[in-house]
Amino acid sequence: MTIFYTRKGDDGKTGILGGDRVDKDSTCMDALGDIDELNSSIGIAVSLCKHSQLRDMLKDVQNDLFIISAELASFGNVSGIKGLSSIEEGSVKKLETYTDEIGKDVPELKGFVLPGGSDLGAHLHYSRAIARRAERAVIRVSRDMKVSGSIKGYMNRLSSFLFAAALYANAKGSRIEGHPWY
């Protein structure tokens, strides 16, 4: 039987890659929690997605988020842990390419949009908001430890990709977002 608990965190600390233990409410753990929530939210979007191209992109992003989490959980020492890779500038460029690809099928924006539309589109808008929070958490943790510029760039581009993905999903589903009135 698989054991789902260790009892090791009852003292308010948790283990990180490399074996050290840190407070569960540290800036690093906050960032990891936000990234985990984001990854779970994208997982829901994947389950709702009927567009194979977008679904594959979202799954790739999920994998990248695991790589980012591993790098953060190693306190930037991913090279010292066998079998781990890190996010490189090529991953940032790939995310830009994804955004450009799906952006071709999005109607021109003429103002702000109200998050919503289809179930998938609304959920991708929600994932975008979580991505922005996760990005802020990564920036906070970068004050306490070394965080690569590629991770910061990736997290910054991710909210743009998710916004484009939401617009794409809604356009493909003929469910266009509304606009705020003020």
Buried (B, 14 or more C-beta within 10 A) or exposed (E): EEEEEEEEEEEEBBEBBEEEEBEEEBBBBBBBBBBBBBBEBBBBBBEBBEBEEBBEBBBBBBEBBEBBBBBBBBBBBBEEBEEBEBBBEEBBBBBBEBBEBBBEBBEEEEEEBEBBBBBBBBBBBBBBBBBBBBBBBBBBBBEEBEBBEBBBBBBBBBBBBBBBBBBBBBBBBEBBBEEEEE
